[in-house]
Every structure is written in C-alpha cells, then in structure tokens.
Amino acid sequence: TIKAKDGLRMTIIGAPGSGKGTQSEKLKRDYNVTPISTGQILREVSEEDSPLGKSIKSKLAAGELISDDIMLNIIENALNVKSNWLLDGYPRNPEQAKHLDKFLKERGIPLNLVLYLDVPEKVLAERVQDRWVHPGSGRVYNSLFSPPKVKGVDDITGEPLVRRSDDKDEEVFKNRIQTFKQNTFPLLKYYNDMGILYTIDSPNSDDGYVKIKHVLEEVIKK
Ligand code: AP5
C-alpha cells in the first residue's frame, strides 16, 4: 500500500525517449519533487578527465549500462534528501531495485510510487531524432513538439543546444532499446508484485502528463 503523507519518493521507468526527463520537469514544477537523473549525472562524470570518467564515456557512447557497483555508489550519494524526490533512470534492473529497496527501508523511507511510461517503439525513435539538449542543465527540447524559443539555443542561458552522442547513431539507439527490454522489463513485474506500479500510456501529446497527475492525486490522498 502507498502512503505519501510523509512525502513522495518515486521513480520513473521507461524506454529511451519515452519522456522520463520531460515528465520529471513537469512534476518538479507542480509537486516540488527533486528529479535525480542518473543519465545526467553519468554524462557529467563522463566529462571528467579520470579513469572512471573515461570508462563511463565509452559505455554511454555504446548505449550500454554502467556496472551496478558504480551505480550503487552514485545513487547513494545522490539520495541525500529524505523525501520528495523522483528518480529518473534508476533502477534499471532487478539487482539495482533490490539494493535500492534495502537502502531505503534501512532508512525508513521506502519508495511509494513507480511510474512506467509505455510508448510504442516507433514513436521512441522519432522523438529521439528531434531531441536537442542543453548539456549544462540537461534541459530537453524537441524540434517538432517543444522547440526552444530561438532555434539551436537554450531558453534560459542562451547557450547552444546539442544532440546527445548516443542519439546520433542508429545502431547505438537500437542497442539502448535492446538493453532496456532485457534489463528493465523484469523490473515491471518486481514493482507490480509490490503493488506500487502504475503504467501510463504516453503517446505524442500531453495526455501522458494528465494521467500521471491523476495517479499522483490518488496517491497523495492516501
Ligand atoms: P538516460 O539519460 O536515462 O537515457 P535513456 O533511458 O536512454 O532515456 P532518454 O534520456 O533517452 O529519454 P527520456 O525518457 O528521458 O526522454 P525525454 O524526456 O528526453 O541514460 C543514458 C545512459 O546512461 C544509458 O544508456 C545507460 O548507459 C546509462 N545509465 C543511466 N542510468 C543507469 C543505471 N541506473 N544503470 C546503468 N546505466 C545507466 O524525451 C525524448 C524526446 O521526446 C525529447 O525531445 C522530448 O522533448 C520529446 N517528448 C517527450 N515527451 C513527449 C510527448 N509526450 N510528446 C512529444 N514529444 C515528447
């Protein structure tokens, strides 16, 4: 059962391009949750001139998952706030989920909600083709659906937007989808069995967010 009286502690699961980052920003705006994106943290570490930075960079470029050991460290450091957070991209497999559960239960702050963004594979590829990001903040745009005010430029800082290196290569994108199916699908059963999984059909419109809001209102009431 879900108890959200003491704050939201949630995670968003979804394939590459399903809209995890986009929905996280809306939830931050409306529910005051702090998004924690492991992809964004990894992209920042990958710019460091260190053995860890280099090894992460090559994994990201290939569309492969980073090892559980490294991820556990990253997430434990990132979870320094007790409540009102939203994980984007973590956990990614049942091992990470079991470890997260243990870590949170030891602190008396179990997850209270898991959202799964269910988007058809064809739509994923289309969205990612037109995605532009601001590297410094991770802000995400789409040249068709949510373009920046000025083409190629971040709305807030005026800095240039780029395409992610793992979006540009079709083979790498296919690999990310494959990795998602193999590793992340089993998570859905895990959280369904716990009774905290909500699946959101998230087509090419704002409908997805409307459905997410309904779920949140229901959870917060409890
Ligand atoms: P990560 O950054 O998490 O990438 P991902 O899972 O591939 O997801 P994306 O960021 O591509 O997509 P998104 O779902 O956030 O979609 P977005 O909102 O941008 O991870 C990157 C890499 O890090 C992984 O490949 C892995 O190597 C590693 N990693 C991360 N976490 C890890 C972990 N726990 N363990 C091991 N390795 C890990 O939306 C996409 C586009 O669509 C945008 O242009 C957006 O504007 C547009 N859009 C979104 N919603 C809509 C909508 N409703 N209608 C129209 N357009 C929309």
Residues whose N, C-alpha, C, O or C-beta is under 5 A from the ligand:
A	BS01	AP5	G14 A15 P16 G17 S18 G19 K20 G21 T22 T38 G39 Q40 L42 K59 L60 G63 E64 L65 I66 M71 D88 G89 Y90 P91 R92 R127 V128 D130 R131 W132 V140 Y141 N142 F145 S146 R176 P203 N204 S205
